[in-house]
Amino acid sequence: MSRPWGTGAYLRARSTPRLLTGLLVLETLTLLSANTPLRFPTWSGVSAPVSVAVVIPVLYAIWTATCLHSSMQDLEHSAARPLRYWELGQATGVWLLTMLLLGTTVATISTPDFVAIALRNTCLWFGTALLSARALGAHRAWLVPLAGSLTVLAFGWDAAAHPHSWAVALHPAGSTWALVCSGVVITFGLAVTAAAGRHRT
């Protein structure tokens, strides 16, 4: 297989044109939202307003996770050893592209603090998607980020409307704990993407 044909086939198998179209749609929605504060129902009835920049990264992560599944899985698994580095390159590229697009858009509509939160939460949820792909298969990469985000929004606030320590996505921009957690998740997610013995998609 020649390299140009192989690269094109690899990207088409992961619906790259659809992925890019979806990212543009999400970019438009983010821009139109003007980072509006939202309120979500919670188990305790106690919550605080959550800006769009805090929650929109999980939608980016769920959407980009769809490119982790391949329509040519049988062919690719017959050459799993070299392709895992392609998968790592793909995951890294999609992650960095998402960071660039989302960071630029949030910078247009909001403050540097919300840019930092959006980028941090992108690392958190995309890393979670990579771990979900490893554990459940690439076609279910979206499942854990979705369940995790809903759990955080429903149970992440204490009685004083402050985020619990485990509700990393709700922490303010200056939270070192949240930054470290997000960094660990994305690093571990990329590491397992490159590892041998992935769950078959």
QUIURJO-V334160 format. One record per backbone hydrogen bond with DSSP energy under -0.5 kcal/mol. NH is the residue of the N-H (numbers start at 0). CO is the residue of the C=O. If there is no record, write none. Layout:
nh=NH co=CO
nh=NH co=CO
This chain:
nh=5 co=1
nh=6 co=2
nh=7 co=3
nh=8 co=4
nh=9 co=5
nh=10 co=6
nh=11 co=7
nh=12 co=8
nh=13 co=9
nh=13 co=10
nh=14 co=11
nh=15 co=10
nh=18 co=14
nh=19 co=15
nh=20 co=16
nh=21 co=17
nh=22 co=18
nh=23 co=19
nh=24 co=20
nh=25 co=21
nh=26 co=22
nh=27 co=23
nh=28 co=24
nh=29 co=25
nh=30 co=26
nh=31 co=27
nh=32 co=28
nh=33 co=29
nh=33 co=30
nh=34 co=29
nh=35 co=32
nh=37 co=49
nh=42 co=153
nh=43 co=153
nh=49 co=37
nh=50 co=48
nh=51 co=35
nh=53 co=50
nh=54 co=50
nh=55 co=51
nh=57 co=54
nh=58 co=54
nh=58 co=55
nh=59 co=55
nh=60 co=56
nh=61 co=57
nh=62 co=58
nh=63 co=59
nh=64 co=60
nh=65 co=61
nh=65 co=62
nh=66 co=63
nh=67 co=64
nh=68 co=65
nh=70 co=12
nh=72 co=69
nh=75 co=71
nh=76 co=72
nh=77 co=73
nh=78 co=75
nh=79 co=76
nh=82 co=78
nh=83 co=79
nh=84 co=81
nh=85 co=81
nh=86 co=82
nh=87 co=83
nh=88 co=84
nh=89 co=85
nh=90 co=86
nh=91 co=87
nh=92 co=88
nh=93 co=89
nh=94 co=90
nh=95 co=91
nh=96 co=92
nh=97 co=93
nh=98 co=94
nh=99 co=95
nh=100 co=96
nh=101 co=97
nh=102 co=98
nh=103 co=99
nh=104 co=100
nh=105 co=101
nh=106 co=102
nh=107 co=103
nh=108 co=104
nh=109 co=105
nh=114 co=110
nh=115 co=111
nh=116 co=112
nh=117 co=113
nh=118 co=114
nh=119 co=115
nh=120 co=116
nh=121 co=117
nh=122 co=118
nh=123 co=119
nh=124 co=120
nh=125 co=121
nh=126 co=122
nh=127 co=123
nh=128 co=124
nh=129 co=125
nh=130 co=126
nh=131 co=127
nh=132 co=128
nh=133 co=129
nh=134 co=130
nh=135 co=131
nh=136 co=131
nh=136 co=132
nh=139 co=136
nh=140 co=137
nh=142 co=139
nh=143 co=139
nh=144 co=140
nh=145 co=141
nh=146 co=142
nh=147 co=143
nh=148 co=144
nh=149 co=145
nh=150 co=146
nh=151 co=147
nh=152 co=148
nh=153 co=149
nh=154 co=150
nh=155 co=151
nh=157 co=161
nh=160 co=157
nh=163 co=155
nh=166 co=163
nh=167 co=165
nh=169 co=166
nh=170 co=167
nh=174 co=171
nh=175 co=173
nh=178 co=174
nh=179 co=175
nh=180 co=176
nh=181 co=177
nh=182 co=178
nh=183 co=179
nh=184 co=180
nh=185 co=181
nh=186 co=182
nh=187 co=183
nh=188 co=184
nh=189 co=185
nh=190 co=186
nh=191 co=187
nh=192 co=188
nh=193 co=189
nh=194 co=190
nh=198 co=133
